[in-house]
Amino acid sequence: MLKSLLATLLLILSPTLAAQTAKPPAPATTPPPQVVLRTSQGDITLELYPDKAPKSVANFLQYVRDGFYDGTLLHRAIPGYLVQGGLYTRDLQPKRTRSAVASEADNGLSNLRGTVAVARGADPNSGTAQFFFNLVDNRRLDFVGNQSGLTWGYTVFGKVIKGMDVVDKIAALPTRPLGPFAGDVPNPLVLIESAHVVGEETPAPAASVAAPATAATTAPAAAKPGRKAARPAGKG
């Protein structure tokens, strides 16, 4: 009888003890967002860093979801340096952008080969829609201090996880002066045919965002072969 009672008691206690000693399940982690840029030279897949550059990532994703990048150019290519785009139409007309975002260049990320960063003007907080791919380790573009726009560097907010060969192919295209640019425009033009967030439906382009800018926005002067490359700037 005593053995039977002990056995029953153990059967009752065992699940309770197991529940008390079991570790709570690990919280589910959200994978970083990915964006596919479908270009006239091939697809480029980006993985973004919302934990390191939340404002820049949110800004970029909003442009993607608005359909802003669809039909824009990768208008600047400098071998051994960068490929830049995200603002100009195939007619080399700038599109109207939203307000600029604050720089997050001091997030500890470096402008290494394959990373994607926010292009901007002289003001560190002037970045809007333009971005650039680093073709090499451009550590001189990293944040080193808040003394000036030069020392602020450029905000890295993602990296290429597929299609870096496409970026290299774009960088290897011949270039020419065209429209408002003194040089470095790939020939033939490289069009971003569409951009979408992986796992989300592609939205229809937003007419309010796609309207031409009222004031022309120019890219920085391009570097000639053998000269020091111009910094990846450009308001808008």
N, C-alpha and C positions, 0 to 999 in steps of 0.2 A: 504493500500500500504506500509506504514511504517513498519507495523507488518510483512508483507511478506519479506521485505528487511532484517529486523533484524533476522528473522528465517533463511534466506538463509546465512547470514553472520555467524551465529552460527554454521551452518552445515559445513561451510568451515573452521572455526577456530578450532572446536572441535578436529578433527584428528590431527591438527598441535600441539595444546596444549598437547594432549595426548602423542604425539611422543616426545615432549620436556621434559615432566615430567616422562615418563617411564624410569625405571632403565635399564641400559645396561645389557644384559645377562651375567651371571657369566661365566668366562672362563671354558672350559671343562677340567676336571682333568683326568689325565691318571692313571688308577689303578696300584698299585705296581705289578711288575712281580711276577709270581708264577712258581715254578718248582716242578714237580713230580718225585720223585725217586722211581722207581719200584724195590724193593729188593726181595730176596728169602724168606724174612719173612713177606712181605706185603708192601703196598705203604705208602710213606711219602710225604706230600705236604708242601712245604716251601713258605713263603711270604718274599720277599726281601725288603731291605731298601735303594733304590738308592739315596734318599735324604740325608741319614746319612752316607752312606759308598759307594759313587759312584764308586770309583776305585775297591773296593773289589767286589761289585755287578757285575760290567762290566766284571771283570776277571772271576768270577764264571759262569756267563751266557755264556761267550765265550767258556769255557771248556764244558759246557752243549751242546751248539750248535755244537761244534766240535765232539760230541760223545765220548769225552775223558773218561767220567765216566762209560760208558757202559762196563760191564765186570770187573769192579774194585771191591775191597772188602771194607766193613766196618771192618777193620782189628784189631781194638782195642776197647775193652769194659771193663770199670771199673765201677761196680755198685756204685751208690751214687756219681758218678763223671762225666763221659763222655763216649760217643761213637764216635770214630774217623775213618775217611776213606778218600778215594779220590785219591789214588796214586798207590796202588799195585794191580796187576793182581791176578787171582785165584791161580797162581803159586807163589805168593808172590814176584813177580819181579816188581820193580818200573818202571813207565812209564816216558818217556821224557816230561818235562814240559816247559812252556814258562818262560820268565823272571819273577822275583819276583815283587810283587806290594808293594808300600809304605804302611806302617801301618796307619790305620785310627782308632786305638783304643781309641783315644781321642775324639770320636764323641758323647760322652754323654750316649751311650747305655751300659747297664750292662749285664754281663754274667748270666742271670737269667735262671731258668729252661725252657727248650723248645726253647731257642735261639740257633742260629747257628753262629759259629765264625771261623775265619781263624786260622788254625794251622801253626806254624812257628818254626824256630830254635832259637838260642840265639839272633840273630840279629832281631830286631822288624820288619825290612823291608825284611824279607826272605820268607814270605808266598807266595805260588804258588797255587797248586791244592788242597792240603789237607784242610779239614774242620772238625769240631767236633760239636756234639750236647751236650748241657749242660743238665745233668740229674737232677741237683739241682741248687739252687742259688749259683753259684761260684763267689761271689763278689771279692774274692782274685785274680781273673784273670782280673779284671778291670784295666783300666788306672789310675795311681795315680801320674805320673810324667815322665819326659823324661830323668831321670838320668841314667837309665840302661835298659837292656832288661827285667829285672824282674819288674821294675816299669812301663814299657810301657804297660803291659797287652796285651790282645788279642782282635782283632777287631770283634765285633758283626756286622753281616751284614744281618741277617734275623731271622725268627722264624718258628717253626713248627705250622701250622694251622690245620693240619689233619694228624693223624697217630702217635701221640706221644705214643700211646699204643704199636705201632710197635717198636719204639725206646726203650721203656722200656722192651719189650720182648727180643730184641737183647741184652740189658744190663744184662738180667737175665740168658742168656745162659752160660753153663760151658765154661771155657777158658783153654787154654793150650799154652805152648811154641811151636812155629812152625817157620820154616825158619829163618829169621834174628832176630826174636823177642823172647825175654826171657820169655814172658808170655802175657796174656790178649788177645790172639787171640780166637775169638768165635769158639765154636765147636758145631754144624757144621759151616763151613765157611759161612759168610753172603755176598752174591753177590749183587751188584747193577746191575740188569739186563739191565736197561735202565734209562735214565734221559732225560726229555724234558721240554721245556718252555710251559706252558699252553697257548693254542691258536696258537701254532706254530707247523709245521710239524716236526717230528723227523728226524734229518739229518743223513746221512750215516757217520759212523766213519771215522775220518781223519787219514790216514795212517801215515802222518808225525808227528802227535801228539802222536799216539799210539806206536811209536817205543820205545823199551826198553832204559832206561837211560844208558849212557856210564859209569857213576860212580854210585855205589850203594848208596842209600839213606836210612838211618836207622831211626827208630822211637826212642824216648827217652826210657830209662830204665823204665820198668813198676813197679808200686807199688804193694807190696804184701798185702794181707788182713791184716788189722790192722795197716798198716803203712801209712804215709802220701802219698797221690797220687802224682805221677810224673806230672809235668806240661805238657799240651798238646802241644808238640813241634814236630818237624820233618821237616827238610828241604825238600821242594818239595811238 
